[in-house]
Amino acid sequence: MKLNTDFFDDRENLENIAEKIIFTGPIDKYYDYKFGELEYRSLRFESEILEEQNHQGNAVVNYTEYEVPYTRIIEHKHFEFDTESPKTIITKEYPDSWNKEKEPYYPVNDEKNNNLYQKYVAISKENNKVIFGGRLGSYKYYDMDKVIMEALNLVKQEL
Ligand SMILES: Cc1cc2nc3c(=O)[nH]c(=O)nc-3n(C[C@H](O)[C@H](O)[C@H](O)COP(=O)(O)OP(=O)(O)OC[C@H]3O[C@@H](n4cnc5c(N)ncnc54)[C@H](O)[C@@H]3O)c2cc1C
């Protein structure tokens, strides 16, 4: 097993040693963006330490109002059992535009991008050595339970 290795840094070697590849990176990058780049939405995070024991009483609060510039506040201590500290750390999430230097958080599943994705799916069917999976390989937003279900279904199909 090789960890901390970018597939694209050692692509030729990795493709030669593997009988099957499960690729969970961006499908358009795998094909060197030959049909064009798929678009994403990104996020910007701002964290702060607050001099209060409890800011929002919950790990996650979503904000949907147009006037509020962030989409949610995470208060990290509520993921843990110990909430006694007199301080608390919160992170505000702001929507951000995306470019290839940034993390591709959410796919933009509009008609243009879905059509482009289908072109990559079509060429992926020509090579059954590579299985594309997960949120980047399938260009689809999945919650964690859904992505695990997708992985289990893929395994069933393959075995
Ligand atoms: C901002 C945000 C908030 C979310 N909040 C929730 C939530 O509250 N609840 C919930 O259920 N789900 C949430 N999700 C969804 C959850 O994160 C996904 O369901 C899950 O991460 C998808 O798993 P995955 O394996 O498809 O993708 P990832 O977790 O992204 O895993 C892909 C893997 O492929 C590897 N990889 C990619 N490219 C390469 C490469 N070139 N070389 C080597 N390795 C590579 C990556 O390192 C990574 O380990 C959220 C997602 C986002 C983006």
The ligand as a Tripos MOL2 file, in Angstrom:
@<TRIPOS>MOLECULE
LIG
   53    58     1     0     0
SMALL
NO_CHARGES

@<TRIPOS>ATOM
      1 C1        -18.1900   20.8320    2.5330 C.3       1 LIG1
      2 C2        -18.7920   19.4730    2.6850 C.ar      1 LIG1
      3 C3        -19.5960   19.1810    3.7740 C.ar      1 LIG1
      4 C4        -20.1490   17.9250    3.9290 C.ar      1 LIG1
      5 N1        -20.9460   17.6680    5.0080 N.ar      1 LIG1
      6 C5        -21.4880   16.4450    5.1600 C.ar      1 LIG1
      7 C6        -22.3390   16.1380    6.2660 C.ar      1 LIG1
      8 O1        -22.5890   16.9880    7.1150 O.2       1 LIG1
      9 N2        -22.8590   14.8820    6.3460 N.ar      1 LIG1
     10 C7        -22.5910   13.9130    5.4240 C.ar      1 LIG1
     11 O2        -23.0720   12.7880    5.5500 O.2       1 LIG1
     12 N3        -21.7780   14.1750    4.3710 N.ar      1 LIG1
     13 C8        -21.2350   15.4030    4.2270 C.ar      1 LIG1
     14 N4        -20.4200   15.6580    3.1580 N.ar      1 LIG1
     15 C9        -20.2150   14.6120    2.1770 C.3       1 LIG1
     16 C10       -19.0530   13.6820    2.5080 C.3       1 LIG1
     17 O3        -17.8900   14.4610    2.7140 O.3       1 LIG1
     18 C11       -18.9200   12.7600    1.3090 C.3       1 LIG1
     19 O4        -20.0430   11.9280    1.2530 O.3       1 LIG1
     20 C12       -17.7050   11.8680    1.3560 C.3       1 LIG1
     21 O5        -16.5370   12.5700    1.6440 O.3       1 LIG1
     22 C13       -17.5740   11.2680   -0.0160 C.3       1 LIG1
     23 O6        -16.5740   10.2820    0.0210 O.3       1 LIG1
     24 P1        -15.7270   10.0190   -1.2770 P.3       1 LIG1
     25 O7        -14.8770    8.8350   -0.9530 O.co2     1 LIG1
     26 O8        -16.5660    9.9880   -2.4800 O.co2     1 LIG1
     27 O9        -14.8460   11.3340   -1.4740 O.3       1 LIG1
     28 P2        -13.6740   11.9080   -0.6150 P.3       1 LIG1
     29 O10       -13.9760   11.8190    0.8440 O.co2     1 LIG1
     30 O11       -13.3550   13.2290   -1.2110 O.co2     1 LIG1
     31 O12       -12.5040   10.8630   -0.9240 O.3       1 LIG1
     32 C14       -11.8500   10.8510   -2.1650 C.3       1 LIG1
     33 C15       -10.4660   10.2880   -1.9100 C.3       1 LIG1
     34 O13        -9.7800   10.2210   -3.1490 O.3       1 LIG1
     35 C16        -8.4780   10.6940   -2.9270 C.3       1 LIG1
     36 N5         -7.9410   11.2610   -4.1620 N.ar      1 LIG1
     37 C17        -8.5090   12.1860   -4.9670 C.ar      1 LIG1
     38 N6         -7.6650   12.5120   -5.9720 N.ar      1 LIG1
     39 C18        -6.5490   11.7610   -5.7780 C.ar      1 LIG1
     40 C19        -5.3090   11.6320   -6.4690 C.ar      1 LIG1
     41 N7         -5.0450   12.3510   -7.5670 N.pl3     1 LIG1
     42 N8         -4.3790   10.7770   -5.9910 N.ar      1 LIG1
     43 C20        -4.6110   10.0450   -4.8680 C.ar      1 LIG1
     44 N9         -5.7620   10.1060   -4.1690 N.ar      1 LIG1
     45 C21        -6.7130   10.9610   -4.6210 C.ar      1 LIG1
     46 C22        -8.6160   11.7880   -1.8820 C.3       1 LIG1
     47 O14        -7.3770   12.0090   -1.2250 O.3       1 LIG1
     48 C23        -9.6560   11.1930   -0.9650 C.3       1 LIG1
     49 O15        -9.0770   10.3920    0.0370 O.3       1 LIG1
     50 C24       -19.8780   16.9230    2.9840 C.ar      1 LIG1
     51 C25       -19.0740   17.2020    1.8780 C.ar      1 LIG1
     52 C26       -18.5500   18.4680    1.7180 C.ar      1 LIG1
     53 C27       -17.7040   18.7470    0.5030 C.3       1 LIG1
@<TRIPOS>BOND
     1     1     2 1
     2     2     3 ar
     3     2    52 ar
     4     3     4 ar
     5     4     5 ar
     6     4    50 ar
     7     5     6 ar
     8     6     7 ar
     9     6    13 1
    10     7     8 2
    11     7     9 ar
    12     9    10 ar
    13    10    11 2
    14    10    12 ar
    15    12    13 ar
    16    13    14 ar
    17    14    15 1
    18    14    50 ar
    19    15    16 1
    20    16    17 1
    21    16    18 1
    22    18    19 1
    23    18    20 1
    24    20    21 1
    25    20    22 1
    26    22    23 1
    27    23    24 1
    28    24    25 2
    29    24    26 1
    30    24    27 1
    31    27    28 1
    32    28    29 2
    33    28    30 1
    34    28    31 1
    35    31    32 1
    36    32    33 1
    37    33    34 1
    38    33    48 1
    39    34    35 1
    40    35    36 1
    41    35    46 1
    42    36    37 ar
    43    36    45 ar
    44    37    38 ar
    45    38    39 ar
    46    39    40 ar
    47    39    45 ar
    48    40    41 1
    49    40    42 ar
    50    42    43 ar
    51    43    44 ar
    52    44    45 ar
    53    46    47 1
    54    46    48 1
    55    48    49 1
    56    50    51 ar
    57    51    52 ar
    58    52    53 1
@<TRIPOS>SUBSTRUCTURE
     1 LIG1         1 GROUP 0 **** ****
